[in-house]
Amino acid sequence: MTALDRRTSLSIFQRMLMIRHFEEAVIELFKQGRFVSHYHIYIGQEATGGAVLEALGENDLICTTHRNHGHIIGRGCDPNRAMAEILGRATGFNGGRGGTLHISDPAHGFLSTSAVVGGCSGLATGAAYGLKVRRQPHVAVGFFGDGALEEGLVIESFNIAALWKLPVVYVCENNSAGAAGPQQGGYPTAITATDSFTRLPAAYGIHCVKVDGTDMNAVHGAATDAVHRCRNGDGPVFIEAFTVRWPGSSPLWPELATATDLPSAWDATRIAGPHADWLRGHDPLLRAARELVAAGHATADELLARDKDARVRIAAATKFAIDSPMPRPETVGDHVFA
Amino acid sequence: MADPRPLSYRTAVLEALFGEMRRDDSVILMGEDIGAAGGVFKQTEGLFAEFGAERVIDTPISESGAFGIAVGAAMTGQRPVFEVMFGDFITLVMDQLVNQAAKISYMSGGQFKVPLVVRTAVGVGSNLGPQHSQSLHAWLTHIPGLKVVMPSTPADAKGLMAAAIRDDGPVAFFEDRMLYNVRSDVPEEDYVVPIGAAEVKRAGKDITLIATGRMVQTALAAAELLASEEISAEVVDPRTLVPLDVATLVDSVKKTSRAVVVDGGYRQYGITGEIAATVTEHAFDWLDAPVTRLAAADVPIPFSKTLEPLTLPGAERLTREAAALVRGKK
């Protein structure tokens, strides 16, 4: 695999930074009681989302799962409206009807977030079918977690996508390594009988790739190849991206990781606390920053300036969301029927 | 305008499918054995020959997966008509129908639409046993965001199928397979029967029989029998279950002061209870008797010829029920 050029790698890093600060702001808003819900944080998977979304074109279509904030922000959808949706505001992408679990944005080809595990696989496959019958040279991407492989719908979608050679890329973000419970290499032994998820789509002849989901280089390479295969009419691709679960998303870790400290990418002595091992070994953002500097694509100061800008941008989104009005009561019945 | 011709219910729906597929390239059909085979009830015969495999699509026996694909395709510009071979198998698409198709307009704040039709055949009477004879339309009427239609005549079936395909949201289209060979006049031209419009199928003044789907025939037969007993029954067909044309039903009941509701689905927590309650709420002061109801018995539909007919109300039973109400024996 060839190393990423400066422009591409910085663009991925920018997406990752925005995702990270967006998620940190969401956690803070929840702590402040600004919204009440259960919600899912994408920290730890930014290199996967950032690099896959970098590989897509503006007309490609996306469906995702409950851990969706990273895909929305990584796609370049307006953080103001995303944050407003999470706070249930009228100005949110979905007018407060969807919330964290159902954000969508047609302007960016972002079709749906399905909070039913695996639900997006059908929608993404259907979107790909639509592209194929309309002879549009685009692809559909379905993001889901490793838990989705336990759902029958996903397996049915694999069969039909392969049968009809649909231009769909399934991105399985396997974040089970480090999760609670007995497991082997990211495959929880109490839940799944397979020791490799790629065996399932491969049984239908789907091209499968496994990548390190914290390596933006590797993910971008796999995604670019997958998109190329789809546009070429070669049928669906399955990418399994491995990440080690961010300790903050596990109920066994009641303490959330402290706010990201970018200089610790170069200065490991700054890393301390209960999550030090994860930050040192598995944080994709720190890894990307370290690699960008090592490759000579950016100086530490340039990255810190980007970091600051991203924080300012997300702070503005937070303010926009807090200042936005709630939906008006008389609109509760709007959009039940198209 | 050409004169109406007698057509079977099956052919009338087929005529709507031909018409809609010709006028709009985005209309596609998906289902099992609907292509070259023409459907297990011959309900898609000829479509494959005209429109080809790209628009008349045989799916694997993967109702859930294929229906998810129909929803995704609908969100991005197609208008799928998805066939579930037997109404009982609607259970296999329920998650995609209830949690995706029905909610996407609402939970996207109106940004996305899901213009699709799910059509399926229901009905007691073909000796198909407990997993192929149920009429589960009431399940879908419980879900906000789904429209549910149940035409009783060939002409209504053609017009409602056209309306369902042109609707920008998901519409469930229930056909009673025992109606497929029923023939009556169907206009040749293009037309729609508006979704949400009931119709008075027979005018009367003593009692209203509110009947759905095949039960409209039962009600019309009962109205004949009642006429011989000097009782004038009005038969009203909601045609659409969601949204329900409450005004037409209530107007009839205000006129007659009595009503029986008849439906081919299960009685418990079903269509008849909902309509009876709705009519009672709106016409209580006009009623001379409680609104009563007849529906499928709350048992799995049995196979045996001696048992199966017992599960469905017939014209004689409806006649007795209605006559008792009119004569004040209820």
Chai-1 contact restraints between the chains, C-beta under 6 A:
chainA,res_idxA,chainB,res_idxB,connection_type,confidence,min_distance_angstrom,max_distance_angstrom,comment,restraint_id
A,N94,B,S108,contact,1.0,0.0,6.0,A-B,restraint_1
A,N94,B,G109,contact,1.0,0.0,6.0,A-B,restraint_2
A,G95,B,G109,contact,1.0,0.0,6.0,A-B,restraint_3
A,R97,B,Y106,contact,1.0,0.0,6.0,A-B,restraint_4
A,R97,B,M107,contact,1.0,0.0,6.0,A-B,restraint_5
A,R97,B,G109,contact,1.0,0.0,6.0,A-B,restraint_6
A,G98,B,M107,contact,1.0,0.0,6.0,A-B,restraint_7
A,H102,B,M107,contact,1.0,0.0,6.0,A-B,restraint_8
A,S104,B,S108,contact,1.0,0.0,6.0,A-B,restraint_9
A,P106,B,Q111,contact,1.0,0.0,6.0,A-B,restraint_10
A,L111,B,M75,contact,1.0,0.0,6.0,A-B,restraint_11
A,V116,B,N99,contact,1.0,0.0,6.0,A-B,restraint_12
A,G122,B,G68,contact,1.0,0.0,6.0,A-B,restraint_13
A,G122,B,I69,contact,1.0,0.0,6.0,A-B,restraint_14
A,G122,B,Q96,contact,1.0,0.0,6.0,A-B,restraint_15
A,L123,B,G72,contact,1.0,0.0,6.0,A-B,restraint_16
A,T125,B,I69,contact,1.0,0.0,6.0,A-B,restraint_17
A,G126,B,I69,contact,1.0,0.0,6.0,A-B,restraint_18
A,G126,B,V71,contact,1.0,0.0,6.0,A-B,restraint_19
A,G126,B,G72,contact,1.0,0.0,6.0,A-B,restraint_20
A,G126,B,A73,contact,1.0,0.0,6.0,A-B,restraint_21
A,A127,B,G72,contact,1.0,0.0,6.0,A-B,restraint_22
A,A127,B,T76,contact,1.0,0.0,6.0,A-B,restraint_23
A,Y129,B,I69,contact,1.0,0.0,6.0,A-B,restraint_24
A,Y129,B,A73,contact,1.0,0.0,6.0,A-B,restraint_25
A,G130,B,A73,contact,1.0,0.0,6.0,A-B,restraint_26
A,G130,B,T76,contact,1.0,0.0,6.0,A-B,restraint_27
A,G130,B,G77,contact,1.0,0.0,6.0,A-B,restraint_28
A,G130,B,Q78,contact,1.0,0.0,6.0,A-B,restraint_29
A,L153,B,S64,contact,1.0,0.0,6.0,A-B,restraint_30
A,L153,B,G65,contact,1.0,0.0,6.0,A-B,restraint_31
A,L153,B,G68,contact,1.0,0.0,6.0,A-B,restraint_32
A,E156,B,S62,contact,1.0,0.0,6.0,A-B,restraint_33
A,E156,B,S64,contact,1.0,0.0,6.0,A-B,restraint_34
A,E156,B,G65,contact,1.0,0.0,6.0,A-B,restraint_35
A,S157,B,G65,contact,1.0,0.0,6.0,A-B,restraint_36
A,I160,B,G65,contact,1.0,0.0,6.0,A-B,restraint_37
A,H335,B,S105,contact,1.0,0.0,6.0,A-B,restraint_38
A,H335,B,Y106,contact,1.0,0.0,6.0,A-B,restraint_39
A,H335,B,G110,contact,1.0,0.0,6.0,A-B,restraint_40
A,V336,B,Y106,contact,1.0,0.0,6.0,A-B,restraint_41
A,V336,B,P144,contact,1.0,0.0,6.0,A-B,restraint_42
A,V336,B,G145,contact,1.0,0.0,6.0,A-B,restraint_43
A,F337,B,G169,contact,1.0,0.0,6.0,A-B,restraint_44
A,A338,B,S105,contact,1.0,0.0,6.0,A-B,restraint_45
A,A338,B,K113,contact,1.0,0.0,6.0,A-B,restraint_46
A,A338,B,D168,contact,1.0,0.0,6.0,A-B,restraint_47
A,A338,B,G169,contact,1.0,0.0,6.0,A-B,restraint_48
